[in-house]
Structure formats: C-alpha cells, structure tokens
C-alpha cells in the first residue's frame, strides 16, 4: 500500500472506533487529505539483493563461490514494505541484507537470502508468500507485517489469527520464525493529531495480539513498536526516508539490530547470552483502551469542553 492510500483508510477506520460523530469523522478525513499532500507521490519499489552472503561480510555471491564449503543457511524474508526495504537508496541498505550478513557472521557459515516480502501486503497476503518460501525449504524466516492491516481496517483479532496460522505452517515445517510485530504508526509525524492517536492505538493493539499468536505458534515476536518508537520519535529526520513514512538506511539498521539476536536464536547460532526480555508497553491498559484517549483528542480538536473529573 502506498502512503497516500494509507492515510485515507486510517481516517475511514477511525469512524469505527468509539462511535465517532459526523464532525469528528469529517475532521479525521480532512487531516487524512492534508497528510497525503505532505507525503507526496508513491514510493519506488526497493532493489533486490537476494543471493548468498559470507561470514566475512561479502556478497551476494554465486553458488560456485561457496562450493565445497558449509551448506548455506537459508533465510527467508516475508511481509510488507518494511520487510522488503522500501525507503533505502541501495541494495546494501536493505534489512534482509543487513540481517543476512549479521546471521552469516554469527553462524560462521554462508547465508542464502530469499525475499518474498511485497510492498502493500497485509496478513491476508501471507499465505502466498509462505507457499513460495516453503517450496525453497528455508531454515529461518523473518516476517514483518501489520501496518497495512491497520490502514485497510482489518479487525485486529482477524489479523492476529491469520498471522498465527502462517507462523504455525512455517514452524511445523521446521523453520525457525521471528516476527517483527506491527510498528507504532503514531511515530509517523505527517499524520496529524487526533488521526495519529487513532493510528497509534490501533497499531499497538494489533502488536499486542500478534505477540500472543506468534508465541503460541512457536515463533519469537520482536516488539518493534516498543523497541524502536522512542528513537524514531526522537530522531524523525534521521531515521525516516524522504517520504517520511518508511524508514531510511539508518532506520533499517536500528530495526535489524533488535531483530538479529532473535533471528540468530531461532537459527541455533546465538552466542550473545540469554535474549533480553521484551518490553511490554503495548500490552498496558493504555494500549488496550484506546477509545478514551482518542475521544479526548477529538474533543480538544473540535473545541469541546473537557469532561469534569469527579
């Protein structure tokens, strides 16, 4: 999905939260229109850099180069634009490449990167990607999905359940699975308030539900919103690409840094000690009860008096 359509559909989704009035819905729709003007034209597709990466950091190389050495560890990347790497300027900056190189170094063996992620994908798109990945028999897989589920108004319980089904398909085939849960859409500054509060609440609620499904399916969830939002909020010009919607090279480096330990763990090659406990901010009461916060934003934006506290 492009950034333009995303803002339009987030505004539409807001109408389903808390029984918003016509005036509130109109405000969110107007904010969506303005955000689309700020974002500009749709992004170009990311480059492709699939191939074999070596422990010394080189690659991609051909099969002939690694002939006679350890068999490559097969690494599949599935999901949406954040998994595909929309926003980078060169193949070297792709998240899949960064992780393949890190995995190769930690495993001390070649890693074959295969990218199945497609920009605009929702969780409903995952079965086809999983079909193609399983045909190649990967050892480990990374899934990053969820943002487009929010912007296309997919119910969070449906989105999370569908993700759990696909993670189970992968783990049942012996694939080690890491899932980067839905990022915090509230970190995207071109979305004005209160529309940003709606997007943030929905995305954090989805991330919490994804986490539970992934754990029950035998995968490792990495809470991207919890781990990355503070940095993205503090350094928006440093970590977002020119469209201000997708990460840039530095943003993907930050994401790869928090994903790599879990990826090495499911590959059985992590030597950095126990994995740190994941934060639980997205499972707090604040994330579970978005309506009150969103309504407060709308009241202020529409000039309504604040409710009297008893």
N, C-alpha and C positions, 0 to 999 in steps of 0.2 A: 504494500500500500504506500502511496506517496504521502508526504507530509500534508499536502493540500487536502486530500480526502480525509485524512485522519482527524483534522480539526473539525470538519463538518460533522463527521459521525460522532465524535465525542460530544458535541453540542446536542445532537439528537439523543444520545444516550442519557444525557443529563435530565431530559424530560421524564425519564423513567425512575428517577431517584427522588424519593420523598414527595411525590405528587406536586411537582413544581407548578406554579401559576403560569398563566399565559405571559405575564410581564417578565417573569424570571426566565422562561424559555426564550422569549424574544431577546433578552439581554445576552444569554449564552450564545444564541445564534449570531448576533451581531459581533460578539467577541471572536467567535469562530471565523467569521468573514475577515476581520482585521488581522487575525493571526495568519491566515492564509496569504494575505498580502505581504506580510513580513517575511514569511518563509520563501516565497517566490516559486520558481519553476521546479518540477520534479527532478529528483537526483538521477545521475547516470548510474548504470549498473556497475558493481565493483569488478576489479580484474579477477582473473582466475590464476591460481598458482599451485594447483594440485600436482603432486609428484612425491618423490622420496627425499626426505631431509636427513642429514647425517649428524652424528653426535658432535662433530667439530663446527656445526653451525652452517655448513654449506648446503646447497640445494636450491631448487629441486634438481635431482639428477635422474638419470635413466636406470633401468634395471641392470644394464650391463655394468654400471659402475659398482653396484653392490653385489654382483655375482660372486659367490664363494664366501661372503660374509654372513653374519647373522640375518635370519629372515626379518624383513621389515615388520614392525608393529603397525597394524592397520588402524588408522584413526579417521573416523567419520564425523563430519560436522553437519548438523541438521538444524532447521529452524527458519528464522525470518531474516530481515535485513541486517540485524545486529550480529547474527551468526555469519552471514555472507560477507560482511565487512563494508557495507555501504558507508561512504564518507571518507575512505582512505584515498591517498593520492598515488600509491604504488602498491604492487603486489607484496613487497617486503613488509608492509604495514598491516596486512590482513590478520585478523585474530587467529584464523586457522593456521597461518604460517608461524606466527609467534608461538602458539601452543605446540605445534609440531616440532619446532626447534627446541623448545624447552623440554618436551617429552623425550626427544631423542637424546638430549644431553643427560637427563636424569636416568633414562633406561640404558644408556650406553649402547644403543643399537639404532639402526635406521628406522624412521617412521614414515609410512606412506599416508599422505594426506589425501582425503577424498571429500569434496564439498558437495553436499546435496541441498544446502540451505538456499532458499529463494526469497528475494525481497518481496514483501507483501503477504507472506504466508501467515495463516492463522493455524491454530491447533487442528482444525479440520483438514489442513493440507498435509499434516504429518504422516498419515498412513502411506501415501505415495512415496514420500521421502524415505520412510523406514523400509518399504518394499525394496527400493533400489539399493539402500545401504546393506540390507541383509543379504542381498544377492552377491555382494562383494565380501561377505563374511568378515566384518571388522572385529578388532579386538576391543576397542574402546570407542565411545561415541559421546559427543557433546551436543546437547540440544539447548537452544536459546529461543524461546517462544513466549508470546503473551501480549505484547504491546498492541498488535493488530486485533487481537481478540477484544481488547478494551475498546478500541476505536471503531470496531464493527458491531459493538453491542452484544457480543456473545455472552450469555449468562455465565458468571464465574464458576458455578458448580459444574456446568456442562464442559467448559474449557478445561478445568482441572481434571475432570473424569476422563476426558478424551486423552489428555496427556498421560495419565496413569496407564491407560490401555496400551499406548505405544511404548512406554518405558518397559512395561511387562513383556511386550513382544521382544524387545531388544535383550533384556536380561535373561529371558527364557532361552534365547539363542546363545547364551554365554558371553554376551557383550557387557563390558563394564560401562555404566552410564552415569554421566554427570549432566545435570540440568541447571542452566542459569535461569532462575525464575524471573518473572516479569519485572522489568526495571520500573523505577519510580517516574511516571510521566509528569509528576509535579516538578521535576527538575528542568523541564523544557520551558525556558523563560518566555519565548514568543506566545505561549498560551497565557492569556491574562487571567487574573482573578475576577470572578469566582470559578471560571471554567477550569483553571488549573487545579483547584481544590477537588473538583469532581473527578478529573483525570487521576489525580494522586490517590484519592480514596479508593477508586475502582481498581487501580493497578496494584496497590498494596494489599487489598483484599484478595485479589487473584493470586498474588505471590504467596500469600499465606496458605491458600488452599492448594496451590501447586506443590508447595513444600511437603504437605502431608501425603499427597498422592504419590509423589516421587519416592518418598521414604518407604511407603507401603509396597511400592513396586520393586524395591531393591536397588534404586539408584541413589546417588548423592546429590541433594539440592545445594546450590550455591545462591545465597540470597543477594542478588546483585543490587537491589534497591537499598538494603541495609548497609552493604559494604561500600557502595560507590556514591550514593546520593549526596552525602555530606561534601565529598570532594567535588562532585560535579556542580553542586550549588555554590560552592565557594570559588570555583575557578571555571565559570562557564565559557569564557573566551579562550581558555587554554585547552579544554577537553572536548568541545563540540566542533564539528566541521562547519563549513561555510553555510550549510542550510540551517544550522542551529537546532537541528532535530536529531541527527545521528552523531555518534562520537567521531572524533578525528583520530589520527595515529596515536597521540598521547592518551586519548580516552580508551582506545582499544588496548593499549599497553596496560593501563590500570585494571581493566577487566581481566585481561589474560593473567595478570599477577595474582588475582584472587581465585581464578579458576584452576590454574596449573596444579596446585597441591592436590586438589580433589581428583583431577584427571590422572595424575601420577599414582594416586592411591588406588583407584579402580583398575589401573594397569598393573598394580602389584610392584611398582618400582619406586615408591616414595620412600626416601631415606631421611627426610627432614624432621622426623619425630611425629608425635600424635598430631592429627589435624586439629586446628583450633575450633572451639565451639562456635557455631554460627550465631550471630546476633538474632534477637527475637523481636525487634521493634515492630515488624509488620504483623506480629501476632498480638499486639497490645489492644486494649479496649479502644484506643483512638482509631486504629485501622479497622476494627470490627464494626464501629458505629460511625460511619462517615456522614450520615444524614444531618445530624445536629450541627456539625462544623460547616457543612456545605450551606445549610439554610442560614447560618449566621453570616456567611459571606454574602449571600444573596440579599439578606435584609439590609446590610450596610450599603451594598451596591445600589439598591433600589431606594435608599433613603428612608427605610422603615425604622421605627424606634426599636432599640434593643429591648428584649423581654426583661421584665423586672424580676430580679432574683429574690426568691423567698428566703 
